[in-house]
Amino acid sequence: MKIKILTLLSLMLVSLSYAQEKENAEKYIESDMISLAGKEGFTFKTSQGDFLLKPFVLIQTRACYNYYDNEGLALFEQDNVLNSGFSVPYALVGFAGKAFNIVTYNLTINAAASGGSLLQQAWFDINVKEQMRFRIGKFKTPFTHAYLSRLGQTLFMTPPTSLTTRVNIPFDLNAFNPAMATGFDIGVQMHGLLAQKWEYQLGIFNGTGIGVNSATKTTSDDLGIPSLLYAARMAYTPNGPMPLHQGSPDDLNSRYLSLGASVSYNVEANMEASNDLRVGLETSYIKNRWYLGAEAYLMNVDFVERQQTSETMNFYGAYAQAGYFVNDKLQPALRLDVFDRNGTDVNGQLVMPAIGLNYYFMDNNLKLQVMYQNLQKMGHDNAFAKNDDDNGMSEHSICAQLQFAF
């Protein structure tokens, strides 16, 4: 009897060990676009399971109505409705998988983009162990939870405006106004999970963004170091790794918390005009049907010596958002976004409240998103400053998006 019991316990331990190894190997086969974990679909793999290839598709079709303020000019025949109609923001085709139970990889093409942005991401991970992984290629830089969340599972169809809109710099010498977000880039990153509670990422990137796939950088004249983007992020996750989604109908009975901080330094960025330092603080929380998230970020633009100015400029942005599943398919959402676009030395901020509604159907492969965002200008010295601050931004935006993914 004792032998049988020991044999049975041994078999159970072997089974649990195999299951754990399989879970550890497959939970990193993610696209950063749509969830692949636990979804077989069209999957090709060897009988031993050491090689796997999973194709995936994500298509977003969008209809938008954008109304722009006349900036007080009252010009005859001025168009207030611009950038409206139908669009395809993303048409992704990709492959993700693993090899030798050590390497995981991803290749994604965005057929809706052009130029260097056509290659959305292309990377492979060398998974030495849970605490140490090395990613090489084109992928998301480690800055802001809003961008690190999975594209197909964000609370709103567009990221916070304070992250994506370029700042205002009142100098003709600067040929390129930076945005808060650093997005996709080419580089190398070490990352991992420490003690099942600490996520870290340390990376070096070109700093040229998603639209450039070649090596174009030089050495900094001011600092004497390679003119690259240096980035780091650390997040405390007491309940285990934070999911990449911002609320999912497939995950309505879980609890996760993430408290993170990130920093990046883009040396001689923006046509070699400035050194850009970015810092950010973030928190996100999922409990059953609730998703809550908030972030604040600051950017210091320090002009290089060749620009012949010693002036530096500081900009900040922040947002808070919440979503709740009223049933297994319907998720209303709220967001408040604040942006100091003109710099901290000039009065005035932009405030952008938004409301959204998400509906999932067809086994959650089809997702409908609707959102409205308004733009308010607060604290400016005069009407001219108000109109100059929001230049190029819509006052009212109503969008509906239908997304299909498998």
NORTA-V375580 format. One record per helix or strand of 3 or more residues. SS is the DSSP state (~ for helix, > for strand). FROM is the first residue (numbers start at 1). LEN is the number of residues. Records with the same first field share a line. If there is no record, write none. Layout:
BEGIN
SS = FROM-LEN ; FROM-LEN
END
This chain:
BEGIN
~ = 2-25 ; 115-4 ; 145-4 ; 151-3 ; 161-4 ; 269-4 ; 305-3 ; 383-7
> = 43-3 ; 52-16 ; 85-15 ; 103-8 ; 119-11 ; 132-9 ; 184-11 ; 198-8 ; 229-8 ; 255-14 ; 274-14 ; 290-14 ; 312-14 ; 330-11 ; 349-13 ; 366-9 ; 376-3 ; 396-10
END
